[in-house]
Amino acid sequence: MTPKKKPIIKINEEPTVGRVISRPIDEEVKSSYLDYAMSVIVSRALPDVRDGLKPVHRRILYTMWKMGLKSNVKYRKSATVIGEVLGKYHPHGDVAVYDALVRMAQDFSLRYPLVDGQGNFGSIDGDAAAAYRYTEAKLAAIAEEMLIDIEKEVVQFVPNYDGTLSEPLVLPSKLPNLLLNGALGIAVGMATNIPPHNLKDLSQAIVHLIDHPDSDVDDLTEILKGPDFPTGALIFNPNQIKEAYTLGKGPIVMRAKAEIVEASAGNFQIVVTEIPFQVNKSTLIERIADLVKDKKIEDIRDLRDESDREGIRIVIELKRHTYPQKVLNQLFKLTDLQTTFHVNMVALLDGIQPRLLDLKSILEEFVKHRQVVIKRRTEYDLARTRERIHILKGLKIAVDHIEEIIRLIKKAKDRDDANASLRKKYNLSEIQANAILDMRLHQLANLERMKIENELKEKLKIEKELMSILEQPKKILQMIKADLQSLIDTYGEPRRTQIVTQSIDDFKQEDLIPNDPTLILTTQDGYIKRLAPSSFKTQIRGGKGVVGVEAKEEDAVEHLISATTHTDLLFFTTTGRVFQIKAYDVPESARAAKGRALVNFLELSDQENVSAILPLGKESGAKFLTMVTANGIIKKTEISEFENVRRSGLIAIKLKDNDALKWVKLTSGQDEIILVTAHGQAIRFSEKNLRSMGRSAAGVRGLRLSKGDFVVGMDVLEASKIKTGQVKLLVVMENGFGKMSEVKDYRLQQRGGGGIKTAKITDRTGGLVAALVIDEKGLPEHATGDLLVVSKTGQIIRLPLKTIKTASRATQGVKLMRFKDEKDKVASVTLI
């Protein structure tokens, strides 16, 4: 016998107790899962776009407000707050509520903390907060700006979980909190990760949007340039940031603020003072230690955490004979000193609809919210004002007819009878009649009567103003702007996070940097700085000059190069290697500043010094780089072999023992070359005598040296100018003497000879330190006609070349510079 089938009740029929609804399991699972997912999204994981808060945070702040825990009162135990939140609004675990409260009190988690905590609220090392029975809390002053006017029915309230109380669905929030403090949340099938921003930048962007509603993200990012993390550090690439703001999602690269410093001679440290947002400092240090232990980074000698209440300071001691910049790059690659913040700006619209929003949409939603809040607040104030006006009008009638009203009340049987009589005779409302009956005798005095009349006039004026606000939406926008300006004035702070205008892969935005003339100065101890040529005014010959660098004891100026900020600088070292950076990568410094260590820019070894700096501009006709060593070895190599100089450098010349690369010049292949020695010898020969060689070649002899002599100068000459007598050779001696001689006085010789005398060397003049070729006008194409002479202690004098005497080859010249220190000597010269 076939069993009788049970009836299937359709899902849309109203079920009754005891009846079973049959439904396919896939539909039931799908429906239940969606209900669960939406519950997580709306009630737990995602913030509201209007106030930037999740329900738990909103309930904590509202509870503290209702408890009277404002910024100007005493702290209360966190346990009290947690108990109130759990008992009245948030029936979940106490740990979850306390964790949310703790995060709102941490200055390394929120850019502008909303809770003012007292006690142990955790640390950036990942230490947990003390139990809530030990800590105390109250609202931060800035959090009160999110709750002001909430009693004026400006937001919607709903019953709490048991229907005994009501709670706000959103806070009024003068603060644009979603972008101000950011948000992090993982829901079902979606997540949000919004970075914090600077209050001043954010408020100014909103004001700009109010004034220019058609602005796009490009316009807004001119004001709001990027996130501002509570831990500071650096972020890179404005284009990438702008893309994240436009799409609502995208990566932003963060890097720790780290500097290479020289602790003592040859000993370098990497000092980290700011770390990326959400990086655990203790875990970061452990990671670095593990890399050293596993020998993935071998150049670290010691690691210390010197952080205190003043801020973060991680000191990484490096071994001698290492490349500090190379170690720092390894740390960026292998540790959280460099991380990526993945922006994903998902928030709830109207408290129920999750959506991926761009920057403009978030700001527009905040402005709309504030418009609604101000409108509802104005309507509330208007209603209360009209209620008071209504009563005041009744009181005015009473004081105007007080004698009659007193008689009327005396004749009445009781209050109800008096109320009815007043309403009938004077056409009053019940509220007005009750107000008259509640009047005290002292209000019959003349002064009190005037107060009623004045208050009525004031309330009528307020009513008119409130009505004008409701009738003119532009006034509401002006009030929003005024509120934002008030926030800036009260809570505005400078940015903590620096935005670097280049991508992390060294992409340079040269269009944003003016291509101005500049000077690059380096010292013998490996410091470099960039100076404006205007730092040095022209002086007469024989002057003392000005201080050009605050050199360390026993340090001395070595190179002074004239270039422009966009120039590619090739740095050639004494070991024959070459590095390349842009001139603007060198920070511009004050004239007397020491500068930055070269190891911050170049991966130099301990025994390696920069011996030549070549501004690689767009000179016409230049095909080769011609190099000369201290021992007179010369070599030329095609420029094309130096087009792609790696960050770790390239081999430029193979050197023999006890030799060092000293000079590098651009040549055309048809030029002439002149070499000058410390003992006053000079040789001039044709570049055609020098064949082109590869980078790894050692070169050939350029000049035969006497015992103890060495090359001090090398320059390039254009053969066509020599025949016309245009070109001169300028030589400068270590005791400040100098002169110019006609180059045509130096006969053309074969490469490798001993040369001829170019200056008379005496104890008074000292040996030659520099030699430069100039034309008869005193300036090559890139020069301005002035000579800068730099002493070893940092004195610098700027001289017009026309003031330097032209003399024959074998003379000692004239005094160019006097020294403040008798033991000082000329270190370097350059044309500008």
C-alpha positions, 0 to 999 in steps of 0.5 A: 500500500502506497503511503499517503503523501504529506501536504506541502505548504507553500512558503508564502502561506502563513505557517501556524504552530506545529505545522512543517513547511517543506522547502528545498534545502538549497533555497533554505541554505541560500536564504539563511546564508544571505540573512546571516551575511547581511546581518554581519555586513550591516550590524558588525563589519562595515561602517556607515558612510555618514559617521564612519562608525560600526554599531559597536563603536557607535553604541560605546560613544553614545553610552559614554555620552549618556553617562555624562563621560565628557572630556571635562569630567573625571575618568570612570572605570572602563568596566562601568562603560562596558557594563552599560553598553552590554546591558543596554545596547550591545548584548554580545561578548564583553571582550569584543566591546572592550577591544573596540573601546581600546582601539578608539583610545590608541593614538597609534591606531586612530589618527584622532582617538575618540576615547581618552584612556587612562592606564595601560591601553596597549602598545605599538609592540602588540602588548594587550591592554590591561583588563577593563577593571584596571583602566579608565576612560572618558570621551575625547574632546573631538568625539563630542563633535560627533554627538552634539545635538543628538538630543534634538531629534537630528537622527533616527532612533530605533528600539534597543534589543529588548525594546526598553530603550532607543538608540541612534542609527547614526550619529550627527557627526560634525567630523568626516570620521570615515576618512578622518580615522579610516576603517577596517572590517571583514564581512561576508563576501566583502571587506573594507580598508579605509586609510585615515586622513589629516583633519585640515586637508579633509575639511578643506577638501569638503569646503572646496566640494561645497563651493565647487560641486562639479569638482572631480577627484583630480581637483580634490586630490590637489587639496587632499593629497593622500592619507595621513597615518598616525605613525607617520612614515612615507607614502609614495607615488601621488598618481597611485594614490589618486587612482585609489581615490578614483576607483575606491580601491588600490595599493598605496606603498608605505615606507619607514622613515630611515636615515643612514648616519655615520656614528664614527669614522667608517661605522654607519647606522640605520636609524628608523624613527617612523614605521608604516601604519599597522606594523607591529614594532616588536615583530618587525625587530624580531624579523630583522633579527631572524634575517641576520640569524639566517644570514639572509642579511649579513652586514648587520652587527647590532640591533637595538630598540631605543624607543621611548615616550618621545617616539620610535627609534630603532638603531641598526648597527652595520659592520665595517666595509659594508654598503649602508644603502644596500642593507637598507634596500634589503630591509625594505624588501624583506621586512615590514619597513616597507608595506602596502596599504590596500585601499578598499573604500566599502561603506554602508549607504543609508545604513543598509546598502554596502557599496564601493565608493570613490573619494568624491562620493564619500565626501558628498554623502557626508555633506548630505548627512550634515545637511539633513542633520542641520535641517532637522536641528533647525526644525527642532529649534524652530519648533521649540522657539515657536512653543516658547513664543506661544507661551510668551504671547499668552504671558504678555496678554496676562501682564497687559490685562493683569487686573482683569485676569486676577479678578477672573481667577478669584471668581473661578471655582478651581484651576480648571474653571479658571483655565476655561474662563481665560481661554474663552475670554482672551482666546488663549490655548490651554498651554497659554492659560496654564502658563498664566495660572503658573505665573508667580507674583514677582513676575507682575513687577515692571522689570519682569514684564519688560523681560517677557517683552524682550524675550518675546522680541528675541524669540521672534528674531530667532524664529525669523533666522531659523525660517530663513535657514530652512528656506535657503539651502545655501545657508545650511552649506555655509553652516557646514563650512563654518563647522569645518573651519571651527574643527580645523581651528580647534583640532587641526594638526600638521601632517605626519605622513610625508608624501614622496613625489615618486614611485617606489621603483624610482620613477621621477616626476621631473615636470614637478621640479624646476630645472634651476642652476645648482651647485653640488659640493662634496667633502673628503669624508664623504658628505654631499649637499646641493646649493643655489649659486646665489649662496655666494656673492661675487667678491674682489680678488684676494678676499677671504670668501665666506664659509661654504660648509660646516665640515667636521674636524679634519674634513675638507671640501673635495668637489664643487660641481656646477649643474642644473637640478635635472642633470644626471650626475655620474659619480666615479670612485677611486676604485674605478666604479661609477654610480648615477643619480639625479641632481635633485635627489641630493637635498638642498642645504644651507650654505654652512650646513654639513650635508648628508653622507654620500652613502645615503645615495651611493653603495660605497665601500669603506675604502672607496671615495668619490673622486670625480663627478660628471654632470651628464647633460645633453652636450652636442658632439660628446661621444666619449668619457675620457678618464685620467688617474693620479698616476697619469693613466688615460682611457676613453670609453663610449658614453653609450656604455654608461647609459644604464648604470645599476644602483650598485654601480658599474666598473668604469676602469680597471686600475693598477695597484696604488692608483686611483681614478681622478678625472672624467671628462666628455670628449668628441673624438676630435678634441685635445687633452691637457694634463697638469701635475702637482710639480707644475708640468703640463702636456697637451696631445690630440685625442686621436692618439687615444683609441676607444676601450671597453669599460673593464680596460685599464687604459694607457700612459698619458703623461710620464711623471717624475718621482713624487709627482702626480696629476692634479688637473685634466681638461679638454680643449677644442682644437679650432679655438686653440689656433685662434688663441681663444683658449687659456689654461687656468692653474691654481696653487694650494697657497691661494695663488693662480694665473692664466696662460695662453694654451697656444704656448703649450706645443702639441706633443705625443701622448706619454711624454714628460710635458713642459713647465706650466707654473713656477712652483715655490714654497710660497705658492705651494704645489698645483691643486687644480687646472681648468681650460677656459676660453678668452671670454672666461667661460665655457658654454655652461659657465657664468664667468665666475670662479669658485675657490674652496679651501680645505676648511670650507672657505669659499670665494667667488671671483670674476675670471676677468680679475685673474691675471694672464701671465706666461707659462713659467710664472707663479701668478697672483694671490686669489684667496687669503685664508683665515687659518694659516694652515689652510690650503686650496682644496677645489675650484670650479667654474659657474 
